[in-house]
Amino acid sequence: MNDIDAWVWWLVGAAALGIPLVVTAMPELGMLAVGAVAAAIAAGLGGDVVVQVLVFAVVSVALIAVVRPIATRHRSQRPQLVTGIDALKGKQAVVLERVDNAGGRIKLAGEIWSARSLDTDRAYEVGQEVDVVDIEGATAIVM
């Protein structure tokens, strides 16, 4: 087996690892495929079989050891973009009709919402700005 055959076989191996990567979405297979490409480069530069296997192993293990924890950490984080009701919490609104514990109306994000005061003893008058603390059904809880 000559050097050209070795690097071709490594590239075939990289492609063989890349196909299941696409089908299963397992990033570890992609890291092994990159290791196989690195071994193909080592073979193309004239490295013997031992060097090729070492390059494959070192690159693959290094990628798995470094990239996998980073990917796991990113996967476990909540998305930065909040939508729906969660996007309205913490926003400011303007009181359109007096808001107290019994109810009222506010203008929130360009829409008119029914609202209720978080503090049962507190009332907000027309024109005041309030903060949306929570949304319960179609009612904004404000303070």
FENKA-V104735 format. One record per backbone hydrogen bond with DSSP energy under -1.0 kcal/mol. NH is the residue of the N-H (numbers start at 1). CO is the residue of the C=O. E is the energy in kcal/mol with one decimal. If there is no record, write none. Layout:
BEGIN
nh:NH co:CO e:E
nh:NH co:CO e:E
END
This chain:
BEGIN
nh:6 co:2 e:-1.7
nh:7 co:3 e:-2.2
nh:8 co:4 e:-1.9
nh:9 co:5 e:-2.4
nh:10 co:6 e:-2.1
nh:11 co:7 e:-2.0
nh:12 co:8 e:-2.3
nh:13 co:9 e:-2.4
nh:14 co:10 e:-2.3
nh:15 co:11 e:-2.4
nh:16 co:12 e:-2.5
nh:17 co:13 e:-1.8
nh:18 co:14 e:-1.8
nh:19 co:15 e:-1.8
nh:21 co:17 e:-1.1
nh:22 co:18 e:-1.8
nh:23 co:19 e:-1.9
nh:24 co:20 e:-3.3
nh:25 co:21 e:-1.9
nh:29 co:26 e:-1.4
nh:31 co:27 e:-1.7
nh:32 co:28 e:-2.1
nh:33 co:29 e:-2.1
nh:34 co:30 e:-2.1
nh:35 co:31 e:-1.9
nh:36 co:32 e:-2.1
nh:37 co:33 e:-2.0
nh:38 co:34 e:-2.3
nh:39 co:35 e:-2.1
nh:40 co:36 e:-2.0
nh:41 co:37 e:-2.1
nh:42 co:38 e:-2.2
nh:43 co:39 e:-2.4
nh:44 co:40 e:-2.6
nh:45 co:41 e:-1.7
nh:46 co:43 e:-1.4
nh:47 co:42 e:-2.7
nh:52 co:48 e:-2.4
nh:53 co:49 e:-2.5
nh:54 co:50 e:-2.4
nh:55 co:51 e:-2.8
nh:56 co:52 e:-2.5
nh:57 co:53 e:-2.7
nh:58 co:54 e:-3.1
nh:59 co:55 e:-2.6
nh:60 co:56 e:-2.3
nh:61 co:57 e:-2.7
nh:62 co:58 e:-2.5
nh:63 co:59 e:-2.5
nh:64 co:60 e:-2.4
nh:65 co:61 e:-2.8
nh:66 co:62 e:-2.1
nh:67 co:63 e:-2.8
nh:71 co:67 e:-2.8
nh:72 co:68 e:-2.5
nh:73 co:69 e:-2.2
nh:74 co:70 e:-2.2
nh:75 co:71 e:-2.2
nh:76 co:72 e:-1.6
nh:88 co:85 e:-1.2
nh:89 co:85 e:-1.0
nh:90 co:132 e:-3.0
nh:91 co:88 e:-1.9
nh:93 co:130 e:-2.7
nh:94 co:107 e:-1.8
nh:95 co:128 e:-2.6
nh:96 co:105 e:-2.5
nh:97 co:105 e:-1.9
nh:99 co:124 e:-2.5
nh:100 co:103 e:-2.0
nh:105 co:97 e:-1.1
nh:106 co:113 e:-2.6
nh:107 co:94 e:-2.8
nh:108 co:111 e:-3.2
nh:111 co:108 e:-1.9
nh:113 co:106 e:-2.9
nh:115 co:104 e:-2.3
nh:116 co:140 e:-2.4
nh:117 co:100 e:-1.8
nh:118 co:142 e:-3.1
nh:122 co:119 e:-1.6
nh:124 co:99 e:-3.1
nh:127 co:95 e:-2.7
nh:128 co:125 e:-2.0
nh:130 co:93 e:-2.6
nh:132 co:91 e:-2.9
nh:133 co:141 e:-3.3
nh:134 co:141 e:-1.4
nh:136 co:139 e:-3.0
nh:139 co:136 e:-1.9
nh:140 co:114 e:-2.8
nh:141 co:134 e:-3.1
nh:142 co:116 e:-2.5
nh:143 co:131 e:-1.9
END
